[in-house]
Amino acid sequence: MTLHVGIDVGGTFTDAVAILDGRAVRGKAFSTKDVTTGILGALGVLQERLDLTEADFFAAVDRLVLGNTIVTNAVDEQKYAPVGLLVTQGFRDTLRIARSARTSERNPHLMAPAPEIVDRRRIIEVHERVDAHGEVLVALTEDAVREAVDAAIAVGAESIAVCLLWSFRNPAHERAIAEHLAAHHPDVPYTLSSDLTPVYREYERMVTTALDAGVKPLVARHFEHLAQELAARGLRQRVQIMQVHGGFLSVEETNKAPIAMFNSGPVGGVTGARLLGTQLGRRSILTADMGGTSMDAAAIINDDFRLLPRAEVGGLPTSLTAVDIETIGAGGGSLAWVDGRGLMRVGPHSAGSTPGPACYGNGGTRPAVTDAALVLGLINADYYLGGTVPLYLDKAREAMRTEVGEPLGLTEEEAAAGVYRLTASQMANALRKVTVNRGHDPREFTLVGFGGACGLFAAAIAAETGVSEIVLPRNAAVFSAFGLMHADSVFSAVQTSPWTFDRPAADLEESFESLEQRARAWFESEGIPVDRRELFREADMKFAGQIFEVTTRLTGERFEEADKEELRRRFIADYEAEFGSGTAWTEAEILLINSRVRAIGRTDAQRITDDVDTEEHQLLSREIVDPATSRPVTVDVHRGFRATGKADGPCLLEEPDTTIYVPAGASVEVVDGGHFLIRLSNA
């Protein structure tokens, strides 16, 4: 018996998928503040659907992959553990100086400084100095270390971040501080910038280090609780955690750098969409992951997703490499409201799982997107999550009337239709950011929509962006959890190692060999079989005089003099692919800044052989309000749609854990593996 489990903890729901000897089942539970309770609730649903006892279920688990919101929520809500930041003397205000106060906001009165990670009272200067070549100018003494650490702890630091100037060229001083902490303060977690992100750009390196130290105590508490609960129930396997770069690591590796868990749940969905696109023969995919709290958008081009070498986390630039995901506050729980100018707004605030939308009947009085869908008749109040969660139409109508309708002089139905259209428009803008803003035409893509709420909006989003083909996976409501199980194990090692083409190839080869030694050690520590190991060499390069780099992948197992011209050619091609044909400044000198090795342990994922519903087709009908026109219309409602396989809009497909709206002028059919394919004739 082989049992694989994937879990995606969202802001509203915790989704779970299990594959037992090819048979897939899925379940949902409300997310909880302690995370663990929600996870155990979702696992309990899987146990029931597999007809296994708790003991048998956990004993049978061969693999458990988790995507979670612990770090994402901490960053979004700016709720960090108190961090003590140790910096080189004279550099106490690096975080506040930042890259200047300029943002994309055009109104100077609305321009705000970067979010504060570390209280300035806890930023402690250390008497030491290393120069740009790694030479020690001012030696670090034991007294200086002790004074700095004691000063940070005295003002309430629960975690220590160490980011010294030029430590990526010579980490000796940062390691001396680590040795002191281990010897005298073994219970205080710490992060060294030279271990976490040994690259240049001091500000981004400091932000990343401080964020990691700030979430370390939070993650440790959550994981300790989760590990205890799972072990008590009989789990024998290590939990694997999805990372921001698109692969997973063990809990032990994750605890070393927990900031890499940021956005780990949405990354699982992108991974699953890439796999689905390959299976369906679509190489250009747009993803729209709409859950209860937010919507995440990404683009997959030529079977691969885009990686950002300097990802933004919580509005702050970092030195993390991350999957390019655009997130907006537009989910089923996003609140609708009227601002001071008398304009309708949706999000970014969410009702979450508690109290939830007004229609949940848990005390919420403000209307959410789910309330709008219920007022429009797109959701069946008696069949929400297969009838397991009752909804209250009267509460949804009251909230929509008092909070949106009456302030704007609209009926409840008109207000709900406005909320629907505004939500769809905001999500379409997110898709434009990962296509049009990157130089890609969205009309050339297939939209893969997933998340419990996306089926209601996918056609509207596609129509607004010009996409004519939509795929809604058979397990759309828990698709990110499904994708987590099919992700690879990934380790990335990077080092700033300046190099130019007039220098010997052997100098660059030495840098890559050092990084590959770390990667091979990781392969061994994770027990990854030799036949599933892959190593890729990458270089961050730019033309002299430019600020930021473009990442280029190298070929071959060694870099030699004869490979220089091929590297130059590949960089220019990558540069023009990013910025447009003819934009490469070919007369300028090319600088290589960072060397990087990506180690991948390919996953031995199960194939699903039994996941198609066998229930008989039921054809019902219901009067809804067309969200495009605000007029009533009677539509067909299909349950067990896979048994019939094809229909024209307008219609609704009611699945146990999601509902799909197919508007007039569109058609839907079941394709390979039970997925829903919607085609729009008017896109």
ChimeraX attribute file (.defattr): number of C-alpha atoms within 10 A of each C-alpha:
attribute: neighborCount
match mode: 1-to-1
recipient: residues
	/A:1	8
	/A:2	12
	/A:3	20
	/A:4	22
	/A:5	24
	/A:6	27
	/A:7	32
	/A:8	32
	/A:9	29
	/A:10	27
	/A:11	26
	/A:12	24
	/A:13	23
	/A:14	27
	/A:15	30
	/A:16	31
	/A:17	28
	/A:18	27
	/A:19	26
	/A:20	21
	/A:21	15
	/A:22	17
	/A:23	16
	/A:24	24
	/A:25	20
	/A:26	27
	/A:27	23
	/A:28	26
	/A:29	21
	/A:30	20
	/A:31	24
	/A:32	20
	/A:33	11
	/A:34	13
	/A:35	21
	/A:36	20
	/A:37	18
	/A:38	22
	/A:39	26
	/A:40	17
	/A:41	20
	/A:42	25
	/A:43	27
	/A:44	20
	/A:45	18
	/A:46	24
	/A:47	21
	/A:48	14
	/A:49	14
	/A:50	17
	/A:51	11
	/A:52	14
	/A:53	12
	/A:54	16
	/A:55	13
	/A:56	14
	/A:57	20
	/A:58	21
	/A:59	16
	/A:60	19
	/A:61	20
	/A:62	16
	/A:63	19
	/A:64	19
	/A:65	27
	/A:66	24
	/A:67	31
	/A:68	25
	/A:69	20
	/A:70	25
	/A:71	25
	/A:72	21
	/A:73	17
	/A:74	19
	/A:75	22
	/A:76	12
	/A:77	10
	/A:78	15
	/A:79	14
	/A:80	22
	/A:81	20
	/A:82	22
	/A:83	30
	/A:84	31
	/A:85	31
	/A:86	28
	/A:87	24
	/A:88	19
	/A:89	14
	/A:90	10
	/A:91	16
	/A:92	19
	/A:93	11
	/A:94	15
	/A:95	21
	/A:96	17
	/A:97	13
	/A:98	17
	/A:99	13
	/A:100	9
	/A:101	11
	/A:102	12
	/A:103	14
	/A:104	6
	/A:105	10
	/A:106	9
	/A:107	8
	/A:108	9
	/A:109	7
	/A:110	9
	/A:111	13
	/A:112	11
	/A:113	13
	/A:114	19
	/A:115	13
	/A:116	12
	/A:117	21
	/A:118	22
	/A:119	13
	/A:120	15
	/A:121	14
	/A:122	21
	/A:123	25
	/A:124	22
	/A:125	20
	/A:126	23
	/A:127	18
	/A:128	19
	/A:129	20
	/A:130	22
	/A:131	14
	/A:132	14
	/A:133	9
	/A:134	16
	/A:135	13
	/A:136	15
	/A:137	10
	/A:138	11
	/A:139	13
	/A:140	19
	/A:141	14
	/A:142	11
	/A:143	9
	/A:144	16
	/A:145	22
	/A:146	15
	/A:147	14
	/A:148	21
	/A:149	22
	/A:150	14
	/A:151	19
	/A:152	23
	/A:153	18
	/A:154	12
	/A:155	15
	/A:156	14
	/A:157	24
	/A:158	20
	/A:159	25
	/A:160	29
	/A:161	28
	/A:162	28
	/A:163	26
	/A:164	28
	/A:165	25
	/A:166	22
	/A:167	27
	/A:168	25
	/A:169	20
	/A:170	20
	/A:171	20
	/A:172	16
	/A:173	21
	/A:174	25
	/A:175	16
	/A:176	15
	/A:177	23
	/A:178	20
	/A:179	13
	/A:180	15
	/A:181	19
	/A:182	14
	/A:183	10
	/A:184	11
	/A:185	14
	/A:186	12
	/A:187	11
	/A:188	14
	/A:189	20
	/A:190	27
	/A:191	25
	/A:192	26
	/A:193	26
	/A:194	24
	/A:195	19
	/A:196	21
	/A:197	22
	/A:198	24
	/A:199	23
	/A:200	21
	/A:201	13
	/A:202	21
	/A:203	19
	/A:204	24
	/A:205	23
	/A:206	27
	/A:207	24
	/A:208	28
	/A:209	28
	/A:210	29
	/A:211	28
	/A:212	29
	/A:213	29
	/A:214	33
	/A:215	25
	/A:216	26
	/A:217	21
	/A:218	17
	/A:219	19
	/A:220	15
	/A:221	12
	/A:222	14
	/A:223	18
	/A:224	10
	/A:225	15
	/A:226	19
	/A:227	17
	/A:228	12
	/A:229	15
	/A:230	17
	/A:231	14
	/A:232	12
	/A:233	15
	/A:234	16
	/A:235	22
	/A:236	15
	/A:237	15
	/A:238	15
	/A:239	18
	/A:240	23
	/A:241	28
	/A:242	32
	/A:243	29
	/A:244	26
	/A:245	25
	/A:246	26
	/A:247	26
	/A:248	29
	/A:249	21
	/A:250	15
	/A:251	18
	/A:252	13
	/A:253	16
	/A:254	19
	/A:255	20
	/A:256	17
	/A:257	22
	/A:258	24
	/A:259	28
	/A:260	25
	/A:261	26
	/A:262	25
	/A:263	27
	/A:264	30
	/A:265	26
	/A:266	35
	/A:267	31
	/A:268	31
	/A:269	33
	/A:270	33
	/A:271	25
	/A:272	22
	/A:273	31
	/A:274	25
	/A:275	18
	/A:276	19
	/A:277	21
	/A:278	14
	/A:279	12
	/A:280	13
	/A:281	10
	/A:282	17
	/A:283	17
	/A:284	20
	/A:285	28
	/A:286	29
	/A:287	27
	/A:288	32
	/A:289	29
	/A:290	30
	/A:291	25
	/A:292	28
	/A:293	24
	/A:294	24
	/A:295	27
	/A:296	26
	/A:297	28
	/A:298	28
	/A:299	32
	/A:300	24
	/A:301	16
	/A:302	13
	/A:303	16
	/A:304	15
	/A:305	22
	/A:306	15
	/A:307	17
	/A:308	17
	/A:309	19
	/A:310	15
	/A:311	21
	/A:312	17
	/A:313	20
	/A:314	18
	/A:315	11
	/A:316	17
	/A:317	18
	/A:318	23
	/A:319	25
	/A:320	22
	/A:321	18
	/A:322	24
	/A:323	25
	/A:324	23
	/A:325	26
	/A:326	19
	/A:327	19
	/A:328	18
	/A:329	23
	/A:330	28
	/A:331	33
	/A:332	29
	/A:333	32
	/A:334	30
	/A:335	27
	/A:336	31
	/A:337	22
	/A:338	15
	/A:339	9
	/A:340	7
	/A:341	6
	/A:342	11
	/A:343	11
	/A:344	18
	/A:345	17
	/A:346	24
	/A:347	21
	/A:348	15
	/A:349	17
	/A:350	27
	/A:351	25
	/A:352	23
	/A:353	21
	/A:354	17
	/A:355	16
	/A:356	25
	/A:357	31
	/A:358	28
	/A:359	29
	/A:360	22
	/A:361	17
	/A:362	12
	/A:363	13
	/A:364	18
	/A:365	21
	/A:366	25
	/A:367	32
	/A:368	33
	/A:369	28
	/A:370	28
	/A:371	33
	/A:372	31
	/A:373	25
	/A:374	21
	/A:375	28
	/A:376	25
	/A:377	19
	/A:378	26
	/A:379	23
	/A:380	19
	/A:381	18
	/A:382	13
	/A:383	18
	/A:384	18
	/A:385	20
	/A:386	14
	/A:387	13
	/A:388	11
	/A:389	11
	/A:390	16
	/A:391	23
	/A:392	15
	/A:393	20
	/A:394	15
	/A:395	22
	/A:396	29
	/A:397	24
	/A:398	20
	/A:399	24
	/A:400	31
	/A:401	22
	/A:402	15
	/A:403	17
	/A:404	28
	/A:405	23
	/A:406	13
	/A:407	14
	/A:408	16
	/A:409	11
	/A:410	15
	/A:411	16
	/A:412	22
	/A:413	25
	/A:414	24
	/A:415	27
	/A:416	32
	/A:417	23
	/A:418	24
	/A:419	28
	/A:420	23
	/A:421	17
	/A:422	17
	/A:423	24
	/A:424	23
	/A:425	17
	/A:426	18
	/A:427	31
	/A:428	21
	/A:429	18
	/A:430	21
	/A:431	27
	/A:432	22
	/A:433	17
	/A:434	22
	/A:435	22
	/A:436	13
	/A:437	10
	/A:438	12
	/A:439	14
	/A:440	15
	/A:441	14
	/A:442	22
	/A:443	16
	/A:444	15
	/A:445	24
	/A:446	22
	/A:447	29
	/A:448	29
	/A:449	30
	/A:450	29
	/A:451	29
	/A:452	26
	/A:453	26
	/A:454	28
	/A:455	27
	/A:456	24
	/A:457	23
	/A:458	27
	/A:459	27
	/A:460	25
	/A:461	26
	/A:462	29
	/A:463	18
	/A:464	14
	/A:465	20
	/A:466	17
	/A:467	23
	/A:468	21
	/A:469	21
	/A:470	24
	/A:471	29
	/A:472	24
	/A:473	24
	/A:474	22
	/A:475	24
	/A:476	28
	/A:477	31
	/A:478	28
	/A:479	31
	/A:480	32
	/A:481	31
	/A:482	30
	/A:483	27
	/A:484	33
	/A:485	29
	/A:486	22
	/A:487	25
	/A:488	21
	/A:489	24
	/A:490	23
	/A:491	23
	/A:492	19
	/A:493	21
	/A:494	22
	/A:495	23
	/A:496	20
	/A:497	22
	/A:498	16
	/A:499	18
	/A:500	15
	/A:501	16
	/A:502	9
	/A:503	10
	/A:504	13
	/A:505	18
	/A:506	13
	/A:507	15
	/A:508	21
	/A:509	15
	/A:510	14
	/A:511	19
	/A:512	24
	/A:513	16
	/A:514	13
	/A:515	20
	/A:516	21
	/A:517	13
	/A:518	15
	/A:519	22
	/A:520	17
	/A:521	11
	/A:522	17
	/A:523	22
	/A:524	11
	/A:525	10
	/A:526	15
	/A:527	10
	/A:528	17
	/A:529	11
	/A:530	10
	/A:531	8
	/A:532	14
	/A:533	16
	/A:534	15
	/A:535	17
	/A:536	16
	/A:537	22
	/A:538	18
	/A:539	25
	/A:540	22
	/A:541	25
	/A:542	23
	/A:543	21
	/A:544	13
	/A:545	10
	/A:546	10
	/A:547	7
	/A:548	12
	/A:549	18
	/A:550	18
	/A:551	21
	/A:552	21
	/A:553	15
	/A:554	17
	/A:555	14
	/A:556	9
	/A:557	12
	/A:558	15
	/A:559	20
	/A:560	14
	/A:561	11
	/A:562	9
	/A:563	14
	/A:564	14
	/A:565	11
	/A:566	11
	/A:567	18
	/A:568	15
	/A:569	12
	/A:570	14
	/A:571	24
	/A:572	23
	/A:573	16
	/A:574	16
	/A:575	23
	/A:576	15
	/A:577	14
	/A:578	13
	/A:579	12
	/A:580	12
	/A:581	11
	/A:582	12
	/A:583	12
	/A:584	18
	/A:585	14
	/A:586	12
	/A:587	8
	/A:588	11
	/A:589	13
	/A:590	21
	/A:591	18
	/A:592	22
	/A:593	20
	/A:594	21
	/A:595	24
	/A:596	23
	/A:597	25
	/A:598	17
	/A:599	24
	/A:600	21
	/A:601	23
	/A:602	18
	/A:603	15
	/A:604	11
	/A:605	13
	/A:606	17
	/A:607	12
	/A:608	14
	/A:609	13
	/A:610	14
	/A:611	16
	/A:612	17
	/A:613	13
	/A:614	10
	/A:615	11
	/A:616	12
	/A:617	14
	/A:618	13
	/A:619	13
	/A:620	11
	/A:621	12
	/A:622	15
	/A:623	14
	/A:624	22
	/A:625	22
	/A:626	20
	/A:627	24
	/A:628	12
	/A:629	11
	/A:630	17
	/A:631	13
	/A:632	14
	/A:633	12
	/A:634	13
	/A:635	21
	/A:636	16
	/A:637	21
	/A:638	22
	/A:639	19
	/A:640	19
	/A:641	25
	/A:642	22
	/A:643	17
	/A:644	15
	/A:645	14
	/A:646	15
	/A:647	19
	/A:648	16
	/A:649	17
	/A:650	19
	/A:651	24
	/A:652	26
	/A:653	24
	/A:654	24
	/A:655	21
	/A:656	15
	/A:657	21
	/A:658	24
	/A:659	27
	/A:660	25
	/A:661	23
	/A:662	26
	/A:663	22
	/A:664	15
	/A:665	13
	/A:666	20
	/A:667	18
	/A:668	24
	/A:669	18
	/A:670	21
	/A:671	16
	/A:672	10
	/A:673	15
	/A:674	19
	/A:675	19
	/A:676	24
	/A:677	19
	/A:678	26
	/A:679	20
	/A:680	22
	/A:681	12
	/A:682	11
	/A:683	17
